[in-house]
Amino acid sequence: MTTPSSQPGLPTPAGRVIPDGDHATLEFKRTVQHPPAAVWDALTKPEQLTAWLARTATVEGRSGGSVDVVAGATGTRWSGRILTWVKPFVLEYEWNAEAGAGQPHAERAVVRWELIPSGAAATALTVTQRRLSKQAAAALAPAMHTAVDRLEAHLAKTSPPDWSERQDAVRGAYPS
């Protein structure tokens, strides 16, 4: 598998599309050079989510709470119940996406972010999005790759890569 780069000298490992019958799971693993608490805040605080992922975001921070997001580039709306909230290590929620311009079919999936301390000030990050249709997984892999790149840029306080340009750059790393 190729390893696309968002900037010279900054490789970003490709994720995996894991088929499972009629469905598939996306999986991305990165080591982020920020502690879990900083990564957690970027994932759970609406003002940070709107800096790297979303146009709007609402997070009711607790297990059983809710998340409601309008995605940045496409305007796709997704929402769901928070299934796991173990601050600052595990965030898992339903990802119920409406059909629309960026999402041709409604999808019901689950997203899980796992943050494991790595060294003095880094985080081993694993993000999975499971129970996607195979068609949606193929379409969403470059978008999720771009989202993780944008998260890393946000944490580093650098400009996040452009959604469309970055997705085009990494698309070849994933099955179509």
C-alpha angles and dihedrals in degrees: 000000000000124000109222119204126220092199133005108281094015108096118189114199117232118246127231132253106210114195118216113176109293091348138060140202127222116214128187126180124189139158106230117200094227132081120262093254092060092046090047092054091050089053098044110029112086093214089057095042089056090054095061112008118017147041089215132005137182121185124183095200108221141073105283091025123116141248124205121180139171105205121235111237102027104028090231111162120219131173141166150143121292106244100182128021112174104157120246100358114049132029118173127170143162113264106207106174123191121225111258145118095315095033116045094190133031112257132198111199141142125240121202126188115193118190119191121180111248117189123322100322111000137095131218100219124198120179123183131182110193138182093037120148110254090246092053093045091055091048096043099046094083090044093052090045088053092047091055090047089051091049090053092048091049091052090048089050092238128127111280116237117263109267098229097039093048094047090051090050095052100035093096091062091068136061115259 
